[in-house]
Amino acid sequence: MTRRTLLVLSLLAMALSSAQLGLARETDRTISFAEGQWNPEQWTPLRLPLHPELQTFIQRPKSLGTTSFTEEQKRQHLDNVLMMTDTGTEEGEFEVVFRIGPEDGTAPGVFLSPTWTGDALETGIAVFVADYTMAVWLVGTDPQTRETQYKHLVRLARWQAPGVNHVLRCRYSSARSTVALQVDDSDVVVLRFPDHQINSYVGIWGCHGTCDFYTMTIRRDGTLPWSGAPPQ
């Protein structure tokens, strides 16, 4: 093989590598929830099955959020606002920048791999972050009563201060039936879901009190680890 042939092959390999890198970067996207910066047509509002109507997020200048709920809304479990989007991949990672409001029990969060009927959420995986914890729940719906059911899976005893920005990261894999989670600089929590099909849909969920969602970044390739590794 001549030196010129080697040079041509090397240049072709570099071009292919650059193209692949560019493609990977193009598949990453950050959605800003600031006013006028996101496309509502790419999002689907959902409700819990017993909700009589859809609850919607409040558009603020720099975020989407919720306000304080009344005691009557809380008694009727109407203190939940959800909307979802399609990431386009069943193997990926997303992160949300959000803020916890001052009310006791406020728990902004995310959900992933939902199933739904019409505009009603049937099943899914929900991750909520309150000031005192990050908690993961498997969400289901009673077929007779249509009441939403929550199976508690795990929670971190961890403080997240209200009124400041936090980052919740979630990696998911259909092939592995696995989800990896991290809030800010916490240890990574890894959960397997052998009986729940991981799909490409994810969403934000405002719960119990005032909260704000600022951005969501969606990546086709995740970086959260599935298992521990020795230090380098």
N, C-alpha and C positions, 0 to 999 in steps of 0.2 A: 504493500500500500504506500503510495507516494506521500510526501509531506503535504502537497497541495490537497490531496484527498482527505488527509487527516484534519487539515485546517477547515475544509468545507464541512466535514462531519461535526467538528467541534462547534462551528458557528450555528449549524442546524440544531444541535442539541441545546445550545444557549438560547436560541430563539424559541424552541419548544418549551424550555423551562420558563422563560419569561412570559410566554403566552399562557401557560398553565397557572403561573402566579397571578397574572392579570385576571384570569377567569375566576380564580379563588377569591380575589379581592372584590370582583364584581358581584359575587353571590352574597357577600356580607352587606347588610344594609342597616342603617340606623334611622329609626322613625322618631321624630320629635313630636311631642304632643302639644307643643305651643300653638297658639291660635293661628290658623291658616297654614300650618306646616305639615299636617297629616291629612290623609285621604279617607274620609268616612266610608267611601264605597268599598274599601278594602277590609272593613271591619264589620262584624255582625254582632249586634247586641243580643244578649240572652237573658232569660229570667229563670228563677227557680220555678218548678211546676205549679206550686200553689200561689205564686204571685199573680194577681188579676191582670197586671199589665207590666210592660217593660219599664224598668228603671234606667235612666240614662245618666252618664257622667256629665259633670259641669265643666264647660270650657272656661279656663282661666287664661290669662295672657301667656303664661309660660308652661302650663300643664293642663292635664285632665284630672278631675278629682271628684270627691264627694263632699257633702257638707254634713253637719250634725243631723242625726236622725231623731225623730220624736220617740217618746216612750211607747206610743201606740204602734209606730212602725217596728220598733224592736220586738214588741209582744207578738206581732204578726209575722216576724222574721222577714220584714220588708226592707231591712237595712243591708241589702246586698245589691251591688251593681256590677254587671259583667259584660264584657265584649271580647270577641275573639277574632283572630286572623289566621290565614293559612301561610305557614312558613315555606311550603313547597317541598319539604324534606322530612323524612321520618328518622333521619340521623343528623342531629345538629345540636345547637346550643343557642340560648338567648339570654340576655341580661336586661334587667329593668332598673332604672334609677327612679327612686320614689321617696316619699316623705311621710312619716307617721304623724297624725294629728294629736292634739292634746287630750282628747277624751279617753277615759279608762276603757280598755278593751278594744280600742281601734286596731284593726288588723288588715292593712292593705296586703295584697298578695297577687299571685298568678295562678293560672290553672293550665293544664296541658292534657292532650289526648282526650278531649271531650267527645261524648256522643250526645245527640240532641234530637228532639222531635219538634218540628216547627221551630219555635223560638224558645223552647224549654230545654234546659240542661237535664240530661238523664244520668250520665256518669262522667267521671273525670278524676284527675289527680289535682288536688288543691294544696297550695303552699302559702301560708299566711305568716306575716311578720308583725308581731306586736312589740311593744317596748320591752317586754320581758322574755320573748321567745321567738323562735322560728318553728312552726309546727306543720306537719304534713298529714293530709287526710285523703282517704279514698272516698270519693263521693258517689252515692247511688240514689236511686229513687224507688220507694215502695210502690209496686205495681198496682196495689189496691187503693191505698190512701193518697198516692202521689206525693207523699211527704218526702222531702230530701233527707237522706241519711248520711251520716259522716262516720267513717271508721278511722279512728285515730291510729296513726302508724308510728310516728316518732316526733320528738320535739327537742330543741336545744334550749338549755337553761342559759340564756345569753341576753345581755342588755343591749338594746338599740335605742338611742336617745330620740325622742320626738323632736320635730322641728328642724331636723338636718337631713341632708341627702344620704341615702343608703343604696347599696347595689345588691340585688338578688340575681344570682346566676344559676342557670339550669341547663344541664346537658342531658339529652335523651336519645335513646337508641331502640328502635323497633326490633332489630336483630338480637339485641341483648336482653330486651324487655326490662331495661334498666334506666334509672334516672339518677343523676348526680346533682347535688345542690350545695350552694355556698352563699351565705349572706356576709357581705363585707369581707373581712379577713378570717372568717371562721374556718374550722376544719370542714372538709368536704364530707357530706353525708351521701351515701350511695344506697339506693333501694331497688330491689327487683320486683317486677309486677308480672309474674307468670300468667295470671288470669285476667290481665287487662291489656288490651291491644294498644300499643303506642302508635299514635298517628301524627300527622303533620300540623295539627291545629294547636295554637296556644292563645292565652288571653290574659287580661288583667282583671282583678276582682277587688272592688272596694267594699269593705265590710265593717260594720258597727260604728263608724265615726268618720271624722274628717281625714282625708288623705289626698295625696297628690302623686301623679305619675308623670314623669318628665320625658323620658326616652325609653325606647326598646331597641336593642341591637340584636339582629338575627344573623347567625352564622351557620353555614353548612357543616363546618368542621368544628368540633368542640375541643377545648383544652383542659377542662376539668378532668382530673384523673379518675379512672374506675377503681384503682387500688393504690396502696401506698408503695413507695419506692425508696431505696436507700439514698441518703444525701449525696450530692455530687461533690 
